[in-house]
């Protein structure tokens, strides 16, 4: 403490206002606070590309890379679970995407090409056209 895993390791299922939960403020701290979780909006919408944009519709446009070789994220929407995982393997990016029942989502690759996905789990891959396997 402080650290991003302290809260879940202490049993939290939400983001606490203070690192110590209710102990620090005599039981009056918020246990569902936005402040420390605000950075997660970037993780969901940009890094993992999960963007609800209409009824039964999501746009999935993950941006893999940087210092990360693997990432996984899920969003439990009112329509069901939307999940995106990606990992670097053998010079390409492998994606696993889950779209809830009765929903659809365009999957937008890093080069902005796209593929329309229906409900279900989808395995996709992307190899950057200008990079070598070592990059």
N, CA, C and O atoms as CSV, one atom per row, in Angstrom:
chain,resi,resn,atom,element,x,y,z
A,1,UNK,N,N,0.859,-1.163,0.000
A,1,UNK,CA,C,0.000,0.000,0.000
A,1,UNK,C,C,0.910,1.232,0.000
A,1,UNK,O,O,1.858,1.254,0.784
A,2,UNK,N,N,0.689,2.233,-0.806
A,2,UNK,CA,C,-0.306,2.246,-1.867
A,2,UNK,C,C,0.189,1.469,-3.083
A,2,UNK,O,O,1.391,1.387,-3.336
A,3,UNK,N,N,-0.724,0.918,-3.807
A,3,UNK,CA,C,-0.423,0.180,-5.024
A,3,UNK,C,C,-1.708,-0.340,-5.620
A,3,UNK,O,O,-2.686,-0.562,-4.906
A,4,UNK,N,N,-1.713,-0.535,-6.909
A,4,UNK,CA,C,-2.949,-0.875,-7.596
A,4,UNK,C,C,-3.515,-2.230,-7.201
A,4,UNK,O,O,-4.714,-2.457,-7.366
A,5,UNK,N,N,-2.696,-3.132,-6.688
A,5,UNK,CA,C,-3.215,-4.444,-6.296
A,5,UNK,C,C,-3.565,-4.544,-4.819
A,5,UNK,O,O,-4.124,-5.552,-4.388
A,6,UNK,N,N,-3.247,-3.523,-4.038
A,6,UNK,CA,C,-3.536,-3.586,-2.606
A,6,UNK,C,C,-5.030,-3.760,-2.342
A,6,UNK,O,O,-5.421,-4.569,-1.501
A,7,UNK,N,N,-5.857,-3.015,-3.045
A,7,UNK,CA,C,-7.299,-3.077,-2.799
A,7,UNK,C,C,-7.877,-4.457,-3.109
A,7,UNK,O,O,-8.537,-5.037,-2.246
A,8,UNK,N,N,-7.655,-5.014,-4.321
A,8,UNK,CA,C,-8.223,-6.347,-4.554
A,8,UNK,C,C,-7.630,-7.421,-3.650
A,8,UNK,O,O,-8.334,-8.361,-3.279
A,9,UNK,N,N,-6.364,-7.308,-3.289
A,9,UNK,CA,C,-5.772,-8.280,-2.377
A,9,UNK,C,C,-6.356,-8.155,-0.974
A,9,UNK,O,O,-6.263,-9.084,-0.171
A,10,UNK,N,N,-6.958,-7.005,-0.683
A,10,UNK,CA,C,-7.612,-6.792,0.607
A,10,UNK,C,C,-9.105,-7.101,0.538
A,10,UNK,O,O,-9.841,-6.829,1.487
A,11,UNK,N,N,-9.548,-7.662,-0.570
A,11,UNK,CA,C,-10.949,-8.061,-0.705
A,11,UNK,C,C,-11.837,-7.077,-1.433
A,11,UNK,O,O,-13.042,-7.308,-1.528
A,12,UNK,N,N,-11.294,-5.991,-1.951
A,12,UNK,CA,C,-12.113,-4.982,-2.626
A,12,UNK,C,C,-12.617,-5.489,-3.976
A,12,UNK,O,O,-11.908,-6.201,-4.687
A,13,UNK,N,N,-13.823,-5.120,-4.311
A,13,UNK,CA,C,-14.370,-5.373,-5.647
A,13,UNK,C,C,-14.668,-4.056,-6.360
A,13,UNK,O,O,-15.173,-4.048,-7.482
A,14,UNK,N,N,-14.351,-2.944,-5.695
A,14,UNK,CA,C,-14.489,-1.604,-6.261
A,14,UNK,C,C,-13.232,-0.826,-5.902
A,14,UNK,O,O,-12.326,-1.365,-5.265
A,15,UNK,N,N,-13.173,0.430,-6.304
A,15,UNK,CA,C,-12.017,1.271,-5.994
A,15,UNK,C,C,-12.361,2.164,-4.810
A,15,UNK,O,O,-13.323,2.931,-4.843
A,16,UNK,N,N,-11.557,2.046,-3.774
A,16,UNK,CA,C,-11.798,2.792,-2.544
A,16,UNK,C,C,-11.318,4.239,-2.664
A,16,UNK,O,O,-10.406,4.536,-3.435
A,17,UNK,N,N,-11.932,5.121,-1.907
A,17,UNK,CA,C,-11.507,6.522,-1.858
A,17,UNK,C,C,-10.125,6.642,-1.228
A,17,UNK,O,O,-9.274,7.370,-1.739
A,18,UNK,N,N,-9.897,5.945,-0.136
A,18,UNK,CA,C,-8.572,5.951,0.491
A,18,UNK,C,C,-7.964,4.563,0.332
A,18,UNK,O,O,-8.683,3.573,0.193
A,19,UNK,N,N,-6.648,4.498,0.353
A,19,UNK,CA,C,-5.958,3.226,0.163
A,19,UNK,C,C,-6.352,2.205,1.219
A,19,UNK,O,O,-6.379,1.005,0.947
A,20,UNK,N,N,-6.659,2.677,2.427
A,20,UNK,CA,C,-6.947,1.775,3.543
A,20,UNK,C,C,-8.405,1.353,3.611
A,20,UNK,O,O,-8.768,0.616,4.528
A,21,UNK,N,N,-9.249,1.776,2.701
A,21,UNK,CA,C,-10.667,1.476,2.777
A,21,UNK,C,C,-11.325,2.309,3.861
A,21,UNK,O,O,-10.955,3.468,4.054
A,22,UNK,N,N,-12.273,1.758,4.559
A,22,UNK,CA,C,-12.988,2.527,5.575
A,22,UNK,C,C,-12.185,2.699,6.859
A,22,UNK,O,O,-12.544,3.538,7.685
A,23,UNK,N,N,-11.127,1.947,7.056
A,23,UNK,CA,C,-10.343,2.036,8.286
A,23,UNK,C,C,-9.714,3.417,8.490
A,23,UNK,O,O,-9.618,3.888,9.624
A,24,UNK,N,N,-9.289,4.062,7.419
A,24,UNK,CA,C,-8.570,5.329,7.535
A,24,UNK,C,C,-9.466,6.473,8.011
A,24,UNK,O,O,-8.984,7.403,8.657
A,25,UNK,N,N,-10.729,6.418,7.709
A,25,UNK,CA,C,-11.616,7.541,8.010
A,25,UNK,C,C,-12.765,7.145,8.929
A,25,UNK,O,O,-13.838,7.746,8.886
A,26,UNK,N,N,-12.542,6.153,9.743
A,26,UNK,CA,C,-13.561,5.761,10.705
A,26,UNK,C,C,-14.828,5.203,10.095
A,26,UNK,O,O,-15.907,5.349,10.671
A,27,UNK,N,N,-14.721,4.569,8.944
A,27,UNK,CA,C,-15.879,3.928,8.332
A,27,UNK,C,C,-16.697,4.797,7.409
A,27,UNK,O,O,-17.791,4.392,7.018
A,28,UNK,N,N,-16.212,5.995,7.034
A,28,UNK,CA,C,-17.023,6.872,6.191
A,28,UNK,C,C,-16.480,7.058,4.781
A,28,UNK,O,O,-17.052,7.825,4.007
A,29,UNK,N,N,-15.395,6.380,4.426
A,29,UNK,CA,C,-14.807,6.551,3.092
A,29,UNK,C,C,-15.681,5.897,2.022
A,29,UNK,O,O,-16.358,4.903,2.284
A,30,UNK,N,N,-15.657,6.457,0.832
A,30,UNK,CA,C,-16.365,5.879,-0.305
A,30,UNK,C,C,-15.677,4.579,-0.709
A,30,UNK,O,O,-14.450,4.518,-0.792
A,31,UNK,N,N,-16.467,3.551,-0.959
A,31,UNK,CA,C,-15.921,2.279,-1.417
A,31,UNK,C,C,-16.208,2.048,-2.895
A,31,UNK,O,O,-16.034,0.937,-3.397
A,32,UNK,N,N,-16.642,3.082,-3.585
A,32,UNK,CA,C,-16.880,3.018,-5.023
A,32,UNK,C,C,-16.517,4.389,-5.596
A,32,UNK,O,O,-17.386,5.166,-5.991
A,33,UNK,N,N,-15.239,4.659,-5.629
A,33,UNK,CA,C,-14.740,5.993,-5.941
A,33,UNK,C,C,-14.109,6.025,-7.332
A,33,UNK,O,O,-13.491,5.047,-7.750
A,34,UNK,N,N,-14.255,7.112,-8.037
A,34,UNK,CA,C,-13.773,7.218,-9.413
A,34,UNK,C,C,-12.301,7.598,-9.528
A,34,UNK,O,O,-11.665,7.238,-10.518
A,35,UNK,N,N,-11.741,8.300,-8.567
A,35,UNK,CA,C,-10.465,8.986,-8.770
A,35,UNK,C,C,-9.326,8.083,-9.204
A,35,UNK,O,O,-8.689,8.353,-10.223
A,36,UNK,N,N,-9.052,7.031,-8.474
A,36,UNK,CA,C,-7.939,6.160,-8.853
A,36,UNK,C,C,-8.273,5.315,-10.073
A,36,UNK,O,O,-7.370,4.824,-10.750
A,37,UNK,N,N,-9.538,5.142,-10.356
A,37,UNK,CA,C,-9.943,4.359,-11.506
A,37,UNK,C,C,-10.054,5.154,-12.789
A,37,UNK,O,O,-10.277,4.578,-13.854
A,38,UNK,N,N,-9.901,6.467,-12.709
A,38,UNK,CA,C,-10.049,7.290,-13.904
A,38,UNK,C,C,-9.053,6.897,-14.987
A,38,UNK,O,O,-9.367,6.981,-16.174
A,39,UNK,N,N,-7.858,6.468,-14.594
A,39,UNK,CA,C,-6.861,6.050,-15.591
A,39,UNK,C,C,-7.306,4.783,-16.308
A,39,UNK,O,O,-6.841,4.509,-17.414
A,40,UNK,N,N,-8.191,4.011,-15.704
A,40,UNK,CA,C,-8.654,2.784,-16.342
A,40,UNK,C,C,-9.519,3.066,-17.566
A,40,UNK,O,O,-9.651,2.200,-18.431
A,41,UNK,N,N,-10.104,4.239,-17.657
A,41,UNK,CA,C,-10.874,4.579,-18.851
A,41,UNK,C,C,-9.968,4.493,-20.073
A,41,UNK,O,O,-10.397,4.027,-21.129
A,42,UNK,N,N,-8.720,4.937,-19.942
A,42,UNK,CA,C,-7.753,4.849,-21.044
A,42,UNK,C,C,-7.462,3.389,-21.381
A,42,UNK,O,O,-7.373,3.029,-22.554
A,43,UNK,N,N,-7.312,2.552,-20.360
A,43,UNK,CA,C,-7.040,1.134,-20.596
A,43,UNK,C,C,-8.201,0.506,-21.369
A,43,UNK,O,O,-7.975,-0.192,-22.358
A,44,UNK,N,N,-9.437,0.746,-20.932
A,44,UNK,CA,C,-10.592,0.159,-21.609
A,44,UNK,C,C,-10.757,0.715,-23.023
A,44,UNK,O,O,-10.879,-0.055,-23.976
A,45,UNK,N,N,-10.761,2.031,-23.170
A,45,UNK,CA,C,-11.132,2.626,-24.459
A,45,UNK,C,C,-9.997,2.694,-25.473
A,45,UNK,O,O,-10.256,2.637,-26.675
A,46,UNK,N,N,-8.757,2.814,-25.033
A,46,UNK,CA,C,-7.648,2.957,-25.988
A,46,UNK,C,C,-6.794,1.689,-26.082
A,46,UNK,O,O,-6.712,1.073,-27.145
A,47,UNK,N,N,-6.169,1.307,-24.989
A,47,UNK,CA,C,-5.272,0.152,-25.012
A,47,UNK,C,C,-6.016,-1.122,-25.427
A,47,UNK,O,O,-5.533,-1.889,-26.260
A,48,UNK,N,N,-7.202,-1.338,-24.834
A,48,UNK,CA,C,-7.983,-2.538,-25.136
A,48,UNK,C,C,-9.063,-2.268,-26.178
A,48,UNK,O,O,-9.583,-3.206,-26.783
A,49,UNK,N,N,-9.404,-1.008,-26.395
A,49,UNK,CA,C,-10.309,-0.615,-27.475
A,49,UNK,C,C,-11.761,-1.005,-27.297
A,49,UNK,O,O,-12.469,-1.177,-28.289
A,50,UNK,N,N,-12.227,-1.150,-26.069
A,50,UNK,CA,C,-13.626,-1.510,-25.825
A,50,UNK,C,C,-14.444,-0.227,-25.727
A,50,UNK,O,O,-14.310,0.537,-24.771
A,51,UNK,N,N,-15.293,-0.003,-26.726
A,51,UNK,CA,C,-16.074,1.237,-26.788
A,51,UNK,C,C,-17.538,0.948,-27.095
A,51,UNK,O,O,-17.886,0.686,-28.247
A,52,UNK,N,N,-18.410,0.993,-26.068
A,52,UNK,CA,C,-19.848,0.873,-26.332
A,52,UNK,C,C,-20.292,2.093,-27.136
A,52,UNK,O,O,-19.983,3.225,-26.764
A,53,UNK,N,N,-21.010,1.873,-28.229
A,53,UNK,CA,C,-21.406,3.031,-29.034
A,53,UNK,C,C,-22.826,2.910,-29.573
A,53,UNK,O,O,-23.147,3.456,-30.629
A,54,UNK,N,N,-23.654,2.207,-28.856
A,54,UNK,CA,C,-25.054,2.098,-29.245
A,54,UNK,C,C,-25.675,0.877,-28.608
A,54,UNK,O,O,-24.989,0.070,-27.981
A,55,UNK,N,N,-26.951,0.751,-28.770
A,55,UNK,CA,C,-27.642,-0.402,-28.197
A,55,UNK,C,C,-27.216,-1.661,-28.946
A,55,UNK,O,O,-27.338,-1.741,-30.168
A,56,UNK,N,N,-26.721,-2.631,-28.204
A,56,UNK,CA,C,-26.255,-3.903,-28.751
A,56,UNK,C,C,-25.079,-3.740,-29.715
A,56,UNK,O,O,-24.876,-4.588,-30.584
A,57,UNK,N,N,-24.319,-2.685,-29.577
A,57,UNK,CA,C,-23.221,-2.411,-30.506
A,57,UNK,C,C,-22.002,-1.891,-29.756
A,57,UNK,O,O,-22.114,-1.032,-28.881
A,58,UNK,N,N,-20.853,-2.417,-30.106
A,58,UNK,CA,C,-19.574,-1.995,-29.533
A,58,UNK,C,C,-18.584,-1.853,-30.674
A,58,UNK,O,O,-18.653,-2.602,-31.648
A,59,UNK,N,N,-17.673,-0.914,-30.569
A,59,UNK,CA,C,-16.539,-0.873,-31.476
A,59,UNK,C,C,-15.335,-1.376,-30.686
A,59,UNK,O,O,-15.070,-0.907,-29.579
A,60,UNK,N,N,-14.620,-2.320,-31.253
A,60,UNK,CA,C,-13.442,-2.897,-30.612
A,60,UNK,C,C,-12.223,-2.508,-31.441
A,60,UNK,O,O,-12.056,-2.963,-32.573
A,61,UNK,N,N,-11.378,-1.665,-30.868
A,61,UNK,CA,C,-10.223,-1.154,-31.609
A,61,UNK,C,C,-8.982,-1.117,-30.718
A,61,UNK,O,O,-8.489,-0.037,-30.391
A,62,UNK,N,N,-8.472,-2.289,-30.321
A,62,UNK,CA,C,-7.319,-2.317,-29.421
A,62,UNK,C,C,-6.053,-1.785,-30.085
A,62,UNK,O,O,-5.883,-1.870,-31.301
A,63,UNK,N,N,-5.175,-1.237,-29.258
A,63,UNK,CA,C,-3.888,-0.718,-29.729
A,63,UNK,C,C,-2.768,-1.430,-28.963
A,63,UNK,O,O,-2.274,-0.902,-27.967
A,64,UNK,N,N,-2.367,-2.615,-29.414
A,64,UNK,CA,C,-1.321,-3.353,-28.712
A,64,UNK,C,C,0.044,-2.718,-28.924
A,64,UNK,O,O,0.266,-1.975,-29.880
A,65,UNK,N,N,0.948,-3.030,-28.008
A,65,UNK,CA,C,2.323,-2.589,-28.204
A,65,UNK,C,C,2.896,-1.848,-27.034
A,65,UNK,O,O,2.535,-2.082,-25.881
A,66,UNK,N,N,3.807,-0.936,-27.355
A,66,UNK,CA,C,4.536,-0.245,-26.306
A,66,UNK,C,C,5.417,-1.229,-25.565
A,66,UNK,O,O,6.081,-2.061,-26.183
A,67,UNK,N,N,5.425,-1.140,-24.267
A,67,UNK,CA,C,6.219,-2.052,-23.444
A,67,UNK,C,C,5.472,-3.333,-23.108
A,67,UNK,O,O,5.999,-4.187,-22.396
A,68,UNK,N,N,4.260,-3.476,-23.606
A,68,UNK,CA,C,3.425,-4.612,-23.249
A,68,UNK,C,C,3.438,-5.672,-24.338
A,68,UNK,O,O,3.351,-5.358,-25.525
A,69,UNK,N,N,3.546,-6.921,-23.927
A,69,UNK,CA,C,3.469,-8.040,-24.860
A,69,UNK,C,C,2.153,-8.795,-24.697
A,69,UNK,O,O,1.834,-9.665,-25.507
A,70,UNK,N,N,1.384,-8.468,-23.650
A,70,UNK,CA,C,0.135,-9.160,-23.368
A,70,UNK,C,C,-0.784,-8.233,-22.570
A,70,UNK,O,O,-0.330,-7.480,-21.709
A,71,UNK,N,N,-2.066,-8.300,-22.869
A,71,UNK,CA,C,-3.060,-7.581,-22.068
A,71,UNK,C,C,-4.404,-8.280,-22.207
A,71,UNK,O,O,-4.696,-8.890,-23.235
A,72,UNK,N,N,-5.216,-8.185,-21.166
A,72,UNK,CA,C,-6.536,-8.800,-21.148
A,72,UNK,C,C,-7.477,-7.896,-20.359
A,72,UNK,O,O,-7.107,-7.362,-19.313
A,73,UNK,N,N,-8.693,-7.730,-20.867
A,73,UNK,CA,C,-9.639,-6.840,-20.217
A,73,UNK,C,C,-11.053,-7.299,-20.564
A,73,UNK,O,O,-11.298,-7.806,-21.658
A,74,UNK,N,N,-11.974,-7.119,-19.631
A,74,UNK,CA,C,-13.366,-7.412,-19.931
A,74,UNK,C,C,-14.265,-6.342,-19.332
A,74,UNK,O,O,-13.958,-5.734,-18.306
A,75,UNK,N,N,-15.372,-6.138,-20.002
A,75,UNK,CA,C,-16.363,-5.147,-19.599
A,75,UNK,C,C,-17.697,-5.871,-19.495
A,75,UNK,O,O,-18.169,-6.465,-20.464
A,76,UNK,N,N,-18.290,-5.818,-18.329
A,76,UNK,CA,C,-19.589,-6.481,-18.126
A,76,UNK,C,C,-20.694,-5.463,-18.383
A,76,UNK,O,O,-21.102,-4.722,-17.488
A,77,UNK,N,N,-21.159,-5.446,-19.611
A,77,UNK,CA,C,-22.191,-4.495,-20.022
A,77,UNK,C,C,-23.574,-5.042,-19.673
A,77,UNK,O,O,-23.704,-6.184,-19.232
A,78,UNK,N,N,-24.594,-4.227,-19.870
A,78,UNK,CA,C,-25.963,-4.693,-19.648
A,78,UNK,C,C,-26.342,-5.771,-20.660
A,78,UNK,O,O,-27.318,-6.490,-20.448
A,79,UNK,N,N,-25.599,-5.898,-21.744
A,79,UNK,CA,C,-25.866,-6.901,-22.777
A,79,UNK,C,C,-25.085,-8.189,-22.547
A,79,UNK,O,O,-25.366,-9.209,-23.176
A,80,UNK,N,N,-24.102,-8.145,-21.645
A,80,UNK,CA,C,-23.244,-9.292,-21.389
A,80,UNK,C,C,-21.778,-8.890,-21.427
A,80,UNK,O,O,-21.447,-7.713,-21.573
A,81,UNK,N,N,-20.911,-9.877,-21.294
A,81,UNK,CA,C,-19.472,-9.616,-21.210
A,81,UNK,C,C,-18.878,-9.327,-22.585
A,81,UNK,O,O,-19.104,-10.058,-23.549
A,82,UNK,N,N,-18.110,-8.235,-22.646
A,82,UNK,CA,C,-17.310,-7.887,-23.806
A,82,UNK,C,C,-15.863,-8.054,-23.354
A,82,UNK,O,O,-15.457,-7.462,-22.354
A,83,UNK,N,N,-15.086,-8.848,-24.074
A,83,UNK,CA,C,-13.716,-9.109,-23.646
A,83,UNK,C,C,-12.751,-8.974,-24.817
A,83,UNK,O,O,-13.070,-9.325,-25.953
A,84,UNK,N,N,-11.563,-8.457,-24.510
A,84,UNK,CA,C,-10.493,-8.351,-25.492
A,84,UNK,C,C,-9.207,-8.810,-24.816
A,84,UNK,O,O,-8.871,-8.362,-23.720
A,85,UNK,N,N,-8.497,-9.707,-25.485
A,85,UNK,CA,C,-7.155,-10.129,-25.052
A,85,UNK,C,C,-6.251,-9.998,-26.253
A,85,UNK,O,O,-6.661,-10.267,-27.383
A,86,UNK,N,N,-5.032,-9.589,-26.015
A,86,UNK,CA,C,-4.045,-9.612,-27.093
A,86,UNK,C,C,-2.685,-9.976,-26.545
A,86,UNK,O,O,-2.364,-9.715,-25.386
A,87,UNK,N,N,-1.886,-10.592,-27.418
A,87,UNK,CA,C,-0.516,-10.921,-27.041
A,87,UNK,C,C,0.347,-10.979,-28.283
A,87,UNK,O,O,-0.115,-11.292,-29.380
A,88,UNK,N,N,1.597,-10.671,-28.077
A,88,UNK,CA,C,2.561,-10.719,-29.164
A,88,UNK,C,C,3.122,-12.121,-29.226
A,88,UNK,O,O,3.573,-12.666,-28.219
A,89,UNK,N,N,3.093,-12.700,-30.407
A,89,UNK,CA,C,3.646,-14.039,-30.581
A,89,UNK,C,C,4.172,-14.205,-31.997
A,89,UNK,O,O,3.458,-13.979,-32.974
A,90,UNK,N,N,5.430,-14.604,-32.089
A,90,UNK,CA,C,6.065,-14.898,-33.371
A,90,UNK,C,C,5.884,-13.788,-34.403
A,90,UNK,O,O,5.515,-14.056,-35.546
A,91,UNK,N,N,6.143,-12.552,-34.006
A,91,UNK,CA,C,6.100,-11.432,-34.942
A,91,UNK,C,C,4.731,-10.921,-35.309
A,91,UNK,O,O,4.604,-10.102,-36.220
A,92,UNK,N,N,3.705,-11.381,-34.628
A,92,UNK,CA,C,2.351,-10.900,-34.914
A,92,UNK,C,C,1.621,-10.663,-33.606
A,92,UNK,O,O,2.086,-11.051,-32.535
A,93,UNK,N,N,0.475,-10.022,-33.714
A,93,UNK,CA,C,-0.408,-9.827,-32.565
A,93,UNK,C,C,-1.572,-10.787,-32.709
A,93,UNK,O,O,-2.249,-10.808,-33.738
A,94,UNK,N,N,-1.804,-11.585,-31.672
A,94,UNK,CA,C,-2.934,-12.509,-31.641
A,94,UNK,C,C,-4.002,-11.902,-30.734
A,94,UNK,O,O,-3.713,-11.500,-29.607
A,95,UNK,N,N,-5.220,-11.838,-31.227
A,95,UNK,CA,C,-6.344,-11.264,-30.481
A,95,UNK,C,C,-7.380,-12.352,-30.205
A,95,UNK,O,O,-7.621,-13.224,-31.039
A,96,UNK,N,N,-7.977,-12.285,-29.040
A,96,UNK,CA,C,-9.166,-13.077,-28.734
A,96,UNK,C,C,-10.221,-12.077,-28.265
A,96,UNK,O,O,-9.993,-11.311,-27.328
A,97,UNK,N,N,-11.360,-12.094,-28.919
A,97,UNK,CA,C,-12.407,-11.110,-28.677
A,97,UNK,C,C,-13.713,-11.836,-28.392
A,97,UNK,O,O,-14.045,-12.815,-29.060
A,98,UNK,N,N,-14.452,-11.352,-27.398
A,98,UNK,CA,C,-15.753,-11.925,-27.072
A,98,UNK,C,C,-16.815,-10.841,-27.191
A,98,UNK,O,O,-16.715,-9.786,-26.565
A,99,UNK,N,N,-17.823,-11.110,-27.994
A,99,UNK,CA,C,-18.947,-10.196,-28.209
A,99,UNK,C,C,-20.188,-10.866,-27.618
A,99,UNK,O,O,-20.451,-12.031,-27.916
A,100,UNK,N,N,-20.963,-10.149,-26.777
A,100,UNK,CA,C,-22.132,-10.772,-26.142
A,100,UNK,C,C,-23.239,-11.159,-27.125
A,100,UNK,O,O,-23.290,-10.675,-28.255
A,101,UNK,N,N,-24.120,-12.043,-26.662
A,101,UNK,CA,C,-25.266,-12.482,-27.471
A,101,UNK,C,C,-26.100,-11.286,-27.901
A,101,UNK,O,O,-26.236,-10.311,-27.161
A,102,UNK,N,N,-26.651,-11.369,-29.091
A,102,UNK,CA,C,-27.520,-10.333,-29.668
A,102,UNK,C,C,-26.805,-9.003,-29.873
A,102,UNK,O,O,-27.450,-7.957,-29.944
A,103,UNK,N,N,-25.486,-9.036,-29.969
A,103,UNK,CA,C,-24.706,-7.816,-30.199
A,103,UNK,C,C,-23.796,-8.019,-31.404
A,103,UNK,O,O,-23.576,-9.143,-31.853
A,104,UNK,N,N,-23.282,-6.929,-31.908
A,104,UNK,CA,C,-22.277,-6.995,-32.969
A,104,UNK,C,C,-21.274,-5.884,-32.751
A,104,UNK,O,O,-21.544,-4.908,-32.052
A,105,UNK,N,N,-20.101,-6.050,-33.364
A,105,UNK,CA,C,-19.026,-5.081,-33.148
A,105,UNK,C,C,-18.055,-5.106,-34.314
A,105,UNK,O,O,-17.597,-6.178,-34.710
A,106,UNK,N,N,-17.733,-3.951,-34.868
A,106,UNK,CA,C,-16.618,-3.947,-35.801
A,106,UNK,C,C,-15.322,-4.063,-35.005
A,106,UNK,O,O,-15.159,-3.411,-33.974
A,107,UNK,N,N,-14.406,-4.896,-35.487
A,107,UNK,CA,C,-13.074,-4.993,-34.907
A,107,UNK,C,C,-12.163,-4.179,-35.803
A,107,UNK,O,O,-12.013,-4.483,-36.986
A,108,UNK,N,N,-11.553,-3.144,-35.242
A,108,UNK,CA,C,-10.696,-2.246,-36.016
A,108,UNK,C,C,-9.242,-2.601,-35.708
A,108,UNK,O,O,-8.788,-2.469,-34.572
A,109,UNK,N,N,-8.523,-3.050,-36.728
A,109,UNK,CA,C,-7.114,-3.412,-36.590
A,109,UNK,C,C,-6.265,-2.148,-36.414
A,109,UNK,O,O,-6.730,-1.050,-36.720
A,110,UNK,N,N,-5.032,-2.287,-35.927
A,110,UNK,CA,C,-4.175,-1.108,-35.748
A,110,UNK,C,C,-3.957,-0.285,-37.020
A,110,UNK,O,O,-3.699,0.916,-36.937
A,111,UNK,N,N,-4.057,-0.913,-38.195
A,111,UNK,CA,C,-3.894,-0.155,-39.446
A,111,UNK,C,C,-5.205,0.455,-39.935
A,111,UNK,O,O,-5.269,0.976,-41.048
A,112,UNK,N,N,-6.259,0.391,-39.102
A,112,UNK,CA,C,-7.586,0.985,-39.346
A,112,UNK,C,C,-8.469,0.167,-40.285
A,112,UNK,O,O,-9.599,0.576,-40.553
A,113,UNK,N,N,-7.994,-0.976,-40.798
A,113,UNK,CA,C,-8.903,-1.857,-41.509
A,113,UNK,C,C,-9.825,-2.484,-40.468
A,113,UNK,O,O,-9.495,-2.502,-39.282
A,114,UNK,N,N,-10.971,-2.995,-40.897
A,114,UNK,CA,C,-11.902,-3.532,-39.906
A,114,UNK,C,C,-12.594,-4.786,-40.408
A,114,UNK,O,O,-12.598,-5.094,-41.600
A,115,UNK,N,N,-13.178,-5.497,-39.453
A,115,UNK,CA,C,-13.930,-6.711,-39.735
A,115,UNK,C,C,-15.141,-6.702,-38.826
A,115,UNK,O,O,-15.007,-6.476,-37.623
A,116,UNK,N,N,-16.327,-6.945,-39.379
A,116,UNK,CA,C,-17.557,-6.957,-38.596
A,116,UNK,C,C,-17.684,-8.298,-37.877
A,116,UNK,O,O,-17.569,-9.356,-38.495
A,117,UNK,N,N,-17.926,-8.243,-36.550
A,117,UNK,CA,C,-18.050,-9.449,-35.741
A,117,UNK,C,C,-19.443,-9.562,-35.163
A,117,UNK,O,O,-20.016,-8.577,-34.696
A,118,UNK,N,N,-19.981,-10.761,-35.195
A,118,UNK,CA,C,-21.240,-11.060,-34.527
A,118,UNK,C,C,-20.953,-11.608,-33.143
A,118,UNK,O,O,-19.792,-11.702,-32.744
A,119,UNK,N,N,-21.987,-11.968,-32.410
A,119,UNK,CA,C,-21.831,-12.523,-31.071
A,119,UNK,C,C,-20.969,-13.779,-31.114
A,119,UNK,O,O,-21.007,-14.553,-32.071
A,120,UNK,N,N,-20.189,-13.957,-30.044
A,120,UNK,CA,C,-19.356,-15.150,-29.932
A,120,UNK,C,C,-17.915,-14.793,-29.627
A,120,UNK,O,O,-17.579,-13.629,-29.412
A,121,UNK,N,N,-17.074,-15.807,-29.613
A,121,UNK,CA,C,-15.637,-15.630,-29.374
A,121,UNK,C,C,-14.916,-15.735,-30.705
A,121,UNK,O,O,-15.182,-16.637,-31.499
A,122,UNK,N,N,-14.003,-14.807,-30.943
A,122,UNK,CA,C,-13.307,-14.728,-32.224
A,122,UNK,C,C,-11.804,-14.697,-31.995
A,122,UNK,O,O,-11.319,-14.007,-31.098
A,123,UNK,N,N,-11.070,-15.448,-32.809
A,123,UNK,CA,C,-9.606,-15.445,-32.805
A,123,UNK,C,C,-9.169,-14.668,-34.045
A,123,UNK,O,O,-9.539,-15.017,-35.166
A,124,UNK,N,N,-8.389,-13.625,-33.841
A,124,UNK,CA,C,-7.928,-12.780,-34.941
A,124,UNK,C,C,-6.421,-12.580,-34.805
A,124,UNK,O,O,-5.862,-12.760,-33.724
A,125,UNK,N,N,-5.777,-12.212,-35.888
A,125,UNK,CA,C,-4.352,-11.877,-35.787
A,125,UNK,C,C,-4.015,-10.716,-36.700
A,125,UNK,O,O,-4.725,-10.415,-37.659
A,126,UNK,N,N,-2.911,-10.078,-36.368
A,126,UNK,CA,C,-2.476,-8.901,-37.122
A,126,UNK,C,C,-0.958,-8.904,-37.195
A,126,UNK,O,O,-0.278,-9.026,-36.177
A,127,UNK,N,N,-0.443,-8.772,-38.383
A,127,UNK,CA,C,0.988,-8.628,-38.596
A,127,UNK,C,C,1.200,-7.290,-39.279
A,127,UNK,O,O,0.699,-7.060,-40.379
A,128,UNK,N,N,1.940,-6.412,-38.627
A,128,UNK,CA,C,2.174,-5.078,-39.185
A,128,UNK,C,C,2.891,-5.224,-40.524
A,128,UNK,O,O,3.910,-5.910,-40.602
A,129,UNK,N,N,2.377,-4.591,-41.575
A,129,UNK,CA,C,2.955,-4.791,-42.909
A,129,UNK,C,C,4.358,-4.214,-43.092
A,129,UNK,O,O,5.051,-4.593,-44.037
A,130,UNK,N,N,4.798,-3.303,-42.210
A,130,UNK,CA,C,6.088,-2.656,-42.412
A,130,UNK,C,C,7.124,-3.025,-41.371
A,130,UNK,O,O,8.229,-2.484,-41.392
A,131,UNK,N,N,6.805,-3.923,-40.467
A,131,UNK,CA,C,7.738,-4.279,-39.403
A,131,UNK,C,C,8.216,-5.711,-39.590
A,131,UNK,O,O,7.507,-6.557,-40.136
A,132,UNK,N,N,9.420,-5.959,-39.129
A,132,UNK,CA,C,9.963,-7.302,-39.198
A,132,UNK,C,C,9.506,-8.107,-37.996
A,132,UNK,O,O,8.921,-7.557,-37.064
A,133,UNK,N,N,9.768,-9.403,-38.012
A,133,UNK,CA,C,9.386,-10.264,-36.905
A,133,UNK,C,C,10.081,-9.888,-35.607
A,133,UNK,O,O,9.580,-10.215,-34.531
A,134,UNK,N,N,11.216,-9.214,-35.677
A,134,UNK,CA,C,11.974,-8.869,-34.463
A,134,UNK,C,C,11.446,-7.614,-33.797
A,134,UNK,O,O,11.831,-7.332,-32.662
A,135,UNK,N,N,10.589,-6.852,-34.441
A,135,UNK,CA,C,10.079,-5.609,-33.841
A,135,UNK,C,C,8.862,-5.868,-33.019
A,135,UNK,O,O,8.298,-4.940,-32.440
